[in-house]
Amino acid sequence: MSDTPRDLAELLAGAEHAIVLSGAGISTESGIPDFRSRGGIWEKHDPTVVGSLATFLSRPELFWRFHRGRVEMLEGVEPNPAHIAVAELERRGLVKAVITQNIDRLHARAGSVNVIEVHGSLDRGVCLRCESELTLRETIARADAAGNGVPLCDCGFQLKTGVIQFGEPLPADRIRAAHEHARRADVMLVVGTSLLVEPVSRLPQIVLDGGGTLAILTESETPYDDRATVRLRGRAGVQLTETVDALGAA
Ligand code: ZN
């Protein structure tokens, strides 16, 4: 059995509080590799080393050498039709929030407004000592000015990217907001995440427990496939653009 974008459109059209949960798979069409998949970035770099809070604190030069590369990669990418379709669904009032594991800011750049980034975002520098936040541009300028590539806060401490690192607690306010939306959701559309990583792996169960339904659009299997009301496969950009088309002009 294979569902169609029209099935998804009908589900969304009848929803009161639909939300989107997205992961790396929604951004692969923008040219961002899924770092957990084969050939991904973590095959070349041990995530427990370069992506850890401990490395940031003890070896900031190594941390920034790695993350500088990610920043530069993200500067060259654009939102793809899947991000644009999700933003259009929110603009039409059919989607209330986008919860994402992605740190690439492509949802916001596509026009989504209520985006909850549960793993943080690469698009800023943050200070763990005085809690200052700087724009990405300013952070990079400071990295360039520093001899060792490590940007410094005005307070003198080294700046970290806004991405939540291994060993760092997830942002409690965003996790709370994600849970709140999941409790209220009558439809959750899952795009491009195999739902294996905490904390998002728990959110579909919260939706189901509250009597909501799941729509899942991923290439890979997920633990919730059997319980999805609509199950789509294939390219997210194509499927979601067809979903918006099926909803008609608005
Ligand atoms: Zn500071």
Residues whose N, C-alpha, C, O or C-beta is under 5 A from the ligand:
A	BS01	ZN	C127 R129 C130 E131 S132 C153 D154 C155 F157
